[in-house]
């Protein structure tokens, strides 16, 4: 219970700064309107107006909250205006991309740990792949996939998402699979253990703490990848599409509510992985 | 090349026989001679300690016996075979400096590890786990995780793990080095009684003179640069060794000779 106070303090501070920012950024428009109408506004009137503009530069928190309530709770989930509907589209691609990225990252980590050639040849490309901006590569992935006959946006989005999320898994698992020390490897050698046994009985279990840390980063990256995959591709469904449409129609409240929804989704996904991590590691006896 | 060694081994019932053993490590600072002309026979059922300052090659010798290092000269046989063959036939259990238990396995699970790798049946595994845990006095701790045990108990569990597949030879590399003296005394006593009951051949690396004298039937004194044997002392102590045997004149005499051997090895070093 003692941690409630600091958490609330930070939350209140964030909301306060947000409100202050809304007043500061939106007042220019209010004042310009007033000038045009040749009206004198009191400070109170200016502040009140910055809170209820239809197209504010920075929507106030309660405007975003109202939009969220409207699009999450009031709309039917099958409606094209429901954020739950768009969130589900994004979540589906994120999970597919996360699964794909994790498998690819794992396989690459195993091959890198077991083969020096792979370590020398694969690792540099993996690093280079992450230096290319995802927004630049996303449209190309869609074009290439479309030209080989992959229809729809689900698969390309999952691949773009996997493109971002394989890397933390690769790096974490490479380190994790290499984490057993010389003594532990020698011990298995004295048993005449096969490489197979060394992997399953020592390397893989040793890497579990690394795996879950990587998965936490990976799933957040997968969500970012999916949203980015929805942005430059003219998608009409998904949280990324909502951000894009909000931008095109000059509707910041829509953008911000989609952003908040994406953040909540990310927090939820990371929490799920964290809970899995806690349960698994405690059951494996790592918890101490 | 191993034939003559094997013959000799049977004749003198030497389980481990080394002739003119050399081992040179290539390092960035040039070659380092870890072992030079090591000649040694270890008979069945002997308790042999290797003592000497760090860098004298005592651990390296043990690793050569285990096939974890390969000599650059000379011959070595274990049970009349090359160390690699002996390892494949599970001739020895190895206990390292640190217990090295897997944190994700219970004590029983850790002891089961070599048995799983060697493909024992489920029932046989359970029988052996119960047996060796009783042998090291850890019967009630099978379901505990390593972090729930003290350092001494963890090391006992690692000894149980090395005993689980019932190899005739037990190689121990400073197994009690990280433990405090009281725990150490206790474990020494237990190790001695375990050795008596199981009749294993034990190779034991240490840098404690009292530990070496108290435990061994044979003490091998080594010195560094190059790593070599300077003295081999056959213990005259009786089989039955209560802890207070360490105050007897005979004990002190042997300890004195070990100390002299260590000093001789160091003499032209300073």
Interface residues (C-beta under 8 A of the other chain):
Chain A: X183 X184 X186 X187 X188 X189 X190 X191 X192 X193 X194 X197 X201 X202 X205 X208 X284 X285 X286 X288
Chain B: X66 X68 X87 X88 X90 X92 X93 X94 X96 X97 X98 X100 X102 X103 X104 X105 X106 X113 X114 X116 X117 X118 X145 X146 X147 X165
